[in-house]
């Protein structure tokens, strides 16, 4: 994903969390940055019903294809 937010003071990480939360249909508090706060590659944890999250992810992938 490309973000417009600058990578300063965690602004880009916060933008990523907001974007993923909205795209996955979960609250922002359900998306946690696990690792990669200062790196280009990030690992995130998204809490929620696995079936619902899988459907949301499949929808995102289909829209991008």
C-alpha positions as CSV (number, residue, x, y, z in Angstrom):
1,X,0.0,0.0,0.0
2,X,1.1,3.5,-0.6
3,X,0.2,6.2,1.8
4,X,0.2,10.0,1.5
5,X,1.1,10.5,5.1
6,X,4.7,11.4,5.9
7,X,6.7,8.8,7.8
8,X,7.3,11.2,10.7
9,X,6.2,10.8,14.3
10,X,4.3,7.7,13.3
11,X,1.8,9.5,11.0
12,X,2.2,7.0,8.2
13,X,1.7,4.0,10.6
14,X,-1.4,5.7,12.0
15,X,-2.7,6.3,8.5
16,X,-2.1,2.6,7.7
17,X,-4.0,1.5,10.7
18,X,-6.9,3.8,9.9
19,X,-7.0,2.6,6.3
20,X,-6.9,-1.1,7.1
21,X,-9.5,-0.7,9.8
22,X,-11.9,0.9,7.4
23,X,-11.1,-1.5,4.6
24,X,-11.6,-4.5,6.9
25,X,-14.7,-3.2,8.6
26,X,-13.3,-3.2,12.1
27,X,-12.6,-0.6,14.7
28,X,-9.2,1.2,14.7
29,X,-8.5,-0.4,18.1
30,X,-8.7,-3.9,16.4
31,X,-5.7,-3.2,14.2
32,X,-2.3,-3.4,15.9
33,X,1.1,-2.8,14.5
34,X,3.1,-5.8,15.6
35,X,6.5,-5.0,14.1
36,X,8.1,-2.7,11.5
37,X,7.2,0.7,13.0
38,X,10.3,2.2,11.4
39,X,10.5,-0.1,8.4
40,X,8.8,-0.3,5.0
41,X,7.6,-3.8,5.7
42,X,5.1,-4.1,8.5
43,X,3.4,-6.8,10.4
44,X,-0.1,-6.1,11.7
45,X,-2.6,-8.0,13.8
46,X,-6.3,-7.5,13.0
47,X,-8.7,-8.8,15.7
48,X,-12.2,-10.1,14.8
49,X,-14.2,-13.0,13.5
50,X,-11.8,-14.9,11.2
51,X,-14.5,-15.7,8.7
52,X,-15.6,-12.0,8.5
53,X,-12.0,-10.9,8.1
54,X,-11.3,-13.4,5.4
55,X,-14.4,-12.2,3.5
56,X,-13.3,-8.6,3.8
57,X,-9.8,-9.5,2.6
58,X,-11.1,-11.4,-0.3
59,X,-13.3,-8.5,-1.3
60,X,-10.3,-6.1,-1.1
61,X,-8.2,-8.5,-3.3
62,X,-11.0,-8.9,-5.9
63,X,-11.4,-5.1,-6.1
64,X,-7.7,-4.7,-6.8
65,X,-7.5,-7.4,-9.5
